[in-house]
Amino acid sequence: MDAAIAGLVGALGGAVVGAGGAWGAARIALKGAMYQADKQASSAYEQWLRQIRREVYTAFLNDARVLADDMGDFTLRAATIDSSVTDDERRDSRERFSSAILRLERKALDMSLESPRDMSALAQGTVWQLKELNRALARTAHGNGFPQATNVYQHLDDLTEKAAAHLHSHPPAR
């Protein structure tokens, strides 16, 4: 065998071995890149989902707190012995509170879509407690809605605590 042929066979053998090694390295690099892309996509999705949930939770909780505070102020005014709350004002407040409760019910539906069941149940319970407070304020001349107002605030506190824990857990529950 002549030296040129031996060199050619050696070169071809080296090329085949090198190509095989390059092919293996390319496959490993491709798998690594795919894994990295999957992790980045998953992380981006989790961040997006957390932001959507934050917006839904914040919208519900802020509106519920404003309504609870408004109803609580009315409860205090209506419960005094020398109450200056007239029947017309009581009726107007009931209508105003009922409208706000309906808007809050729609936000509770958003909570049902974006949150775990226990949080959705707390949101629904908060709406129900607000309805109970509204009924209590409407049915008595000097409406003592203090027990109902206490229940509303307890539900709101529980929901706020659960929402914060849910948003700060990693990854968010789906």
Phi, psi and chi 1 to 4 in degrees:
 res  aa     phi    psi   chi1   chi2   chi3   chi4
   1 MET       -  136.3 -167.5 -174.3  -70.7      -
   2 ASP   -87.3  156.4  146.6  -69.1      -      -
   3 ALA   -63.4  -32.7      -      -      -      -
   4 ALA   -68.0  -42.1      -      -      -      -
   5 ILE   -68.3  -40.4  -67.4  178.2      -      -
   6 ALA   -62.7  -38.7      -      -      -      -
   7 GLY   -67.0  -39.4      -      -      -      -
   8 LEU   -66.3  -45.2 -179.3   61.0      -      -
   9 VAL   -62.1  -41.9  169.2      -      -      -
  10 GLY   -64.0  -41.8      -      -      -      -
  11 ALA   -66.3  -43.9      -      -      -      -
  12 LEU   -63.4  -42.2  -74.3  175.2      -      -
  13 GLY   -62.4  -42.5      -      -      -      -
  14 GLY   -65.4  -38.1      -      -      -      -
  15 ALA   -65.5  -42.4      -      -      -      -
  16 VAL   -63.3  -46.6  167.5      -      -      -
  17 VAL   -64.2  -41.9  169.9      -      -      -
  18 GLY   -64.9  -41.6      -      -      -      -
  19 ALA   -64.2  -41.0      -      -      -      -
  20 GLY   -62.0  -43.7      -      -      -      -
  21 GLY   -64.9  -40.9      -      -      -      -
  22 ALA   -65.2  -40.1      -      -      -      -
  23 TRP   -61.7  -45.0  175.7 -104.9      -      -
  24 GLY   -63.3  -42.7      -      -      -      -
  25 ALA   -64.8  -38.5      -      -      -      -
  26 ALA   -65.6  -40.3      -      -      -      -
  27 ARG   -63.7  -42.2  -75.4 -179.3   46.8  115.8
  28 ILE   -64.3  -43.3  -69.1  170.5      -      -
  29 ALA   -63.6  -40.1      -      -      -      -
  30 LEU   -64.7  -44.4  177.3   62.2      -      -
  31 LYS   -62.4  -40.3  -76.4 -175.3  179.8 -174.7
  32 GLY   -63.8  -41.6      -      -      -      -
  33 ALA   -66.9  -39.8      -      -      -      -
  34 MET   -66.0  -41.5  -72.0  173.9   58.5      -
  35 TYR   -61.4  -45.2  174.5   79.9      -      -
  36 GLN   -63.2  -42.3 -177.1   65.9   25.9      -
  37 ALA   -64.7  -40.6      -      -      -      -
  38 ASP   -63.0  -43.0  -74.6  -13.3      -      -
  39 LYS   -63.8  -42.2  -70.0  -60.2  -97.5 -179.5
  40 GLN   -66.5  -39.9  -73.8  176.2  -17.6      -
  41 ALA   -66.0  -42.2      -      -      -      -
  42 SER   -63.5  -42.5  176.5      -      -      -
  43 SER   -64.9  -42.1  176.8      -      -      -
  44 ALA   -64.4  -40.4      -      -      -      -
  45 TYR   -64.0  -45.1  173.0   76.7      -      -
  46 GLU   -61.0  -40.8  -71.2  171.8    7.3      -
  47 GLN   -66.1  -42.7 -174.6  175.6   10.3      -
  48 TRP   -62.1  -46.3  169.9   80.2      -      -
  49 LEU   -62.9  -41.3 -174.9   58.4      -      -
  50 ARG   -62.1  -39.6 -176.6  174.1  -82.6  117.4
  51 GLN   -67.3  -42.2 -177.5   58.6   36.7      -
  52 ILE   -60.8  -46.3  -67.0  -63.3      -      -
  53 ARG   -63.3  -41.1  -72.9  178.0  172.1  168.2
  54 ARG   -58.6  -43.9  179.6 -178.9  -54.6  -82.0
  55 GLU   -64.5  -42.8  -69.9  168.6    6.3      -
  56 VAL   -66.9  -45.5  168.2      -      -      -
  57 TYR   -63.0  -45.1  -61.5  169.4      -      -
  58 THR   -63.9  -43.2  -59.3      -      -      -
  59 ALA   -61.3  -44.9      -      -      -      -
  60 PHE   -66.5  -50.5  179.7   86.4      -      -
  61 LEU   -64.3  -41.8  -71.9  167.1      -      -
  62 ASN   -63.3  -47.2  -76.3  -21.0      -      -
  63 ASP   -65.7  -38.6  -74.0    0.4      -      -
  64 ALA   -65.4  -40.5      -      -      -      -
  65 ARG   -65.1  -44.1  -76.7  -91.2  177.7 -147.3
  66 VAL   -60.6  -45.6  167.0      -      -      -
  67 LEU   -64.7  -43.8  178.0   57.1      -      -
  68 ALA   -61.6  -41.2      -      -      -      -
  69 ASP   -65.4  -42.1  -70.7  -15.1      -      -
  70 ASP   -62.9  -44.4 -166.3   16.1      -      -
  71 MET   -68.3  -36.3  -67.8  175.9   82.5      -
  72 GLY   -64.7  -42.1      -      -      -      -
  73 ASP   -61.3  -42.7  -70.3  -15.4      -      -
  74 PHE   -65.2  -38.2 -172.4   82.3      -      -
  75 THR   -59.0  -45.0  -59.6      -      -      -
  76 LEU   -63.7  -44.3  -71.0  173.0      -      -
  77 ARG   -63.8  -42.3  -81.7 -171.5   48.7 -133.1
  78 ALA   -74.9  -21.3      -      -      -      -
  79 ALA   -88.5   -8.8      -      -      -      -
  80 THR   -73.8  150.0   59.5      -      -      -
  81 ILE   -61.1  -40.8  -66.6  173.2      -      -
  82 ASP   -99.2   45.3   58.1  -17.5      -      -
  83 SER   -54.1  133.8  174.5      -      -      -
  84 SER   -97.8   11.2   60.5      -      -      -
  85 VAL   -81.1  121.3  176.1      -      -      -
  86 THR   -87.5  166.8   64.7      -      -      -
  87 ASP   -62.4  -38.0  -72.6  -19.9      -      -
  88 ASP   -64.6  -43.2  -73.6  -19.4      -      -
  89 GLU   -65.1  -37.8 -171.2  177.9    5.1      -
  90 ARG   -62.9  -44.1 -171.8  176.4  -64.6  -79.0
  91 ARG   -64.7  -45.5 -172.4  176.1   40.2 -102.5
  92 ASP   -62.2  -40.4  -69.3  -14.5      -      -
  93 SER   -65.3  -41.5  -67.1      -      -      -
  94 ARG   -59.4  -44.8  179.7  170.7  169.0   76.6
  95 GLU   -64.4  -43.9  -70.4  173.5   15.5      -
  96 ARG   -63.1  -44.5 -172.9  178.1   77.3 -125.1
  97 PHE   -66.0  -38.8  -65.0  150.9      -      -
  98 SER   -62.1  -42.5  -67.5      -      -      -
  99 SER   -63.1  -42.9  -65.5      -      -      -
 100 ALA   -66.1  -36.1      -      -      -      -
 101 ILE   -65.8  -39.8  -70.1  169.2      -      -
 102 LEU   -61.5  -42.9  -76.0  174.1      -      -
 103 ARG   -63.0  -38.9  -73.6 -170.4  -58.5  -85.0
 104 LEU   -68.6  -33.9 -164.4   60.8      -      -
 105 GLU   -60.5  -38.5  -83.5 -176.4  -55.3      -
 106 ARG   -63.7  -38.8  -70.5 -174.3 -160.0  107.1
 107 LYS   -70.7  -29.7  -69.4 -175.4  179.6 -177.1
 108 ALA   -66.3  -32.0      -      -      -      -
 109 LEU   -65.5  -39.4  -70.5  175.1      -      -
 110 ASP   -60.2  -40.9  -68.6  -18.2      -      -
 111 MET   -60.2  -38.8  -68.8  -80.3  -71.6      -
 112 SER   -62.5  -34.2  -64.1      -      -      -
 113 LEU   -77.2  -35.2  -68.0  173.4      -      -
 114 GLU  -104.5   -7.8  -64.0  -62.4  -22.8      -
 115 SER  -123.4  163.3   65.7      -      -      -
 116 PRO   -63.5  162.2  -19.1   28.2      -      -
 117 ARG   -58.5  -39.8  -75.2 -173.0 -176.8  150.2
 118 ASP   -65.5  -35.7   56.3  -18.6      -      -
 119 MET   -71.5  -39.4  -73.1 -178.9   57.5      -
 120 SER   -61.9  -40.8  176.3      -      -      -
 121 ALA   -64.0  -39.3      -      -      -      -
 122 LEU   -64.7  -39.7  -82.7  172.8      -      -
 123 ALA   -64.2  -45.2      -      -      -      -
 124 GLN   -63.1  -39.4  -66.5  -65.8  -26.6      -
 125 GLY   -64.2  -37.0      -      -      -      -
 126 THR   -63.6  -44.4  -59.7      -      -      -
 127 VAL   -61.4  -43.8  170.1      -      -      -
 128 TRP   -61.8  -41.8 -172.6   82.0      -      -
 129 GLN   -64.7  -36.9  -66.8  -65.6  -23.8      -
 130 LEU   -64.8  -39.1  -74.5  162.4      -      -
 131 LYS   -62.9  -42.0  -73.1  178.5  178.6 -179.5
 132 GLU   -61.7  -42.5  -75.3  -64.5  -56.3      -
 133 LEU   -63.4  -42.1  175.7   55.9      -      -
 134 ASN   -62.1  -40.9 -160.9   23.7      -      -
 135 ARG   -65.0  -41.3  -78.1 -169.5  -81.0  -84.5
 136 ALA   -63.1  -40.1      -      -      -      -
 137 LEU   -68.6  -29.4  -67.2  174.7      -      -
 138 ALA   -83.1  -26.1      -      -      -      -
 139 ARG   -94.0   -8.4   74.2  175.6  159.4 -108.8
 140 THR  -121.1  145.9   57.9      -      -      -
 141 ALA   -64.0  -44.3      -      -      -      -
 142 HIS  -115.9   65.4  -65.1  -72.7      -      -
 143 GLY   -46.8  113.4      -      -      -      -
 144 ASN   -97.2   91.1 -177.1  -10.3      -      -
 145 GLY   -98.1   19.2      -      -      -      -
 146 PHE   -59.5  -43.9  -67.8  119.7      -      -
 147 PRO   -61.6  -41.5  -20.9   30.1      -      -
 148 GLN   -67.9  -39.7  -67.7   84.7   -1.6      -
 149 ALA   -63.1  -39.8      -      -      -      -
 150 THR   -60.9  -42.7  -59.3      -      -      -
 151 ASN   -63.5  -40.1  -70.9  -22.8      -      -
 152 VAL   -60.4  -49.6  166.7      -      -      -
 153 TYR   -65.2  -34.5  -78.1  110.7      -      -
 154 GLN   -65.3  -43.5 -175.3   60.1   53.5      -
 155 HIS   -62.8  -42.3  -90.2   81.9      -      -
 156 LEU   -63.9  -41.9  -77.2  172.5      -      -
 157 ASP   -63.3  -43.6  -70.0  -15.0      -      -
 158 ASP   -63.1  -43.4  -68.4  -13.2      -      -
 159 LEU   -66.9  -40.3 -174.8   56.8      -      -
 160 THR   -61.9  -44.9  -59.2      -      -      -
 161 GLU   -63.3  -43.6 -176.0  177.7  -43.4      -
 162 LYS   -67.8  -39.8 -159.5  167.4 -105.0  -47.6
 163 ALA   -63.8  -43.6      -      -      -      -
 164 ALA   -62.5  -44.1      -      -      -      -
 165 ALA   -63.7  -39.8      -      -      -      -
 166 HIS   -66.4  -41.3 -175.6 -115.9      -      -
 167 LEU   -71.1  -27.2  -71.7  172.8      -      -
 168 HIS   -93.0   -5.7  -67.8   95.0      -      -
 169 SER   -77.7  158.2   66.4      -      -      -
 170 HIS  -135.1  127.4 -174.4   72.7      -      -
 171 PRO   -79.6  165.2   28.8  -32.2      -      -
 172 PRO   -64.9  144.3   20.2  -27.3      -      -
 173 ALA   -67.8  142.1      -      -      -      -
 174 ARG  -105.4      -  -67.0 -176.7 -171.6  176.3
